[in-house]
């Protein structure tokens, strides 16, 4: 079960576009923070638009915004950041994994199981993709190996290669 469930029955959607404003509750944010290894998830909101397309397909277009706190990969200090992202997905009942051409662009069709689409799970998955995989505290550079001045044990191999 999703930590941020916002199910929508596709058969109940009217023609045209349907717009949903969703926001995670404190308990949902805490569960998502655990799922994604965040120190905190202070805010998660999204504006999701669903539109029916030809062939029984449904397009989900969304804008999400979140305030997160992650651990610095170098110092482990808390790093606060804001995540703003836009994404679009196409869902449909398909028995193969071929691409479908929509609006002149090839798009993969995500499987739609049954008649329900979970808007919250789609937003949560996109948030996980939009997070900084290597957050660093301000002023912290990547940890680089320090040259100790010692010769590498592999330097002998390089010398041997040069003699050939």
N, C-alpha and C positions, 0 to 999 in steps of 0.2 A: 504494500500500500504506500502511496505517495505521502510525503511529509507535508505537502502543500496541495491537497486535492481541490480542484475546481472543475468538476465534470460538467460537460455540456452534451446534451443529446442532439446529435446531428439532425435527426428527423424532425425535431421541433424548431429548427432554425427557419426563419422566414426567408423568402427570396431576397437577393441583394446581400448587403453586408450587415453583420451584427457586431456591435462593439461592446467589450467587457472591460471594466476597470477592476483589477484585482490587487489585493495587498495581503501579505502574509501577517498572521497574528504573531504575538510574542512567542507562543509555544511552537508555532510552525517555523519561525526564524531560528529558534534554538535547535530544533531538530535538523534543519537544513545546515546550520553551522557545524553540527556534529558530522553530518554526512559528508560535507566538503572539507573538513579539517580546518575550519575557520575559528579564530578566537571568538569573534562575535559577528552576527549579521544584524545590524541595527535597523535596517529598513530594506524591504523588497516590495516594489510596486511595479505593475505593468499595465499597459493598455493593449488589449488584444483584439484584433479584428478577424472575424471568420467570414469567409465568402465561399459560396457554393460555386463550383466550376463544372464544366461539361464532363460527362462520363462518370458522375458520382464522386468526383474529387472535391476536396475542401482545402482552401488555402488559409493558413494561419499566419498572420503578419502581426508582429508585436514590437513594442518598445518597452524595455525594462530599465529600471533604475534601482540601484542598491547601494547601501553604505555598509562596507565590510571592514573587518579588522583581521589581518593575517599575521603570521610570525615572519620576521625577517629571516631569510635563509642564511644570513651570515652571523647576526648577533642574537637572534631569537627575540628581539624586541618587537613590540606590537607595531604594526604598520597599518594605518588607516587609509582607506581609499574609497573612491566612489566609482561604481561601475555603471555605465550607460551603454546600452547596446540595442541594436535593431536587428531583427531576424525575420525570416519567412520560411515556412515549411508547407509542403503539400502532403495531404493525407488521402488515402483511398484504399479500397479493397482491391488488392492486386495479387495475382498468383505467381508473379515473377518479379525480378528485380531490375527490369529494364527502365531506362529513363523515359520520361514523357516530355514532350516539347510544349512548353507554355510560354506565351509572350516572347517567342523567338529565342528562349534560353532553355537548355536541357536541365531538368530538375529531377532528382530522385524522389520517388513517391514513398513516403513512410507508410507502413501498414496501419490501417485503421481496424482495430479489432472490435467487432460489434458495432454499436451505434453511438458509443460515447467517446468523446475526446477530452482528455484531462489538460486543461489550459495551464493549471498550476505546475504540473510535471514538465510540460514543454518549456515553461519559463525557468523552472529550476535547472533543467538540463542545460539550457542556454547560459544561465548564470555561471554554471560550473565551467563552461567553455570560455567565458569571457574573463574569468579571474586571472590575475597575474600569476603565472606558475612559479616565478622566482621573485617574490616581493623583497624589497630592500628598504631598510630604514633610511631616511634622508641623510645624505652625506656618506653612506656606506658603499664602498666599491666591492666588486666581486672579489672573493678570496682567491688570490693567485699564488701559485707556488713560489716560495722565496728561493733565489739562487744562492746556495750556500758556498759557492766557489769550489765545491768538490766536483771531481770528474765523475760523470755518470758511468756505471759499470758497463753500459752498452756502447760507450765511446770506443772500446776496443774493437767492437764489431764494425764500426764505421771506418776505422783505420784499416782493418783487414780488407774491407771492400775496396778502398782506394788503391791498395797495392796490386790488385788484379789487373 
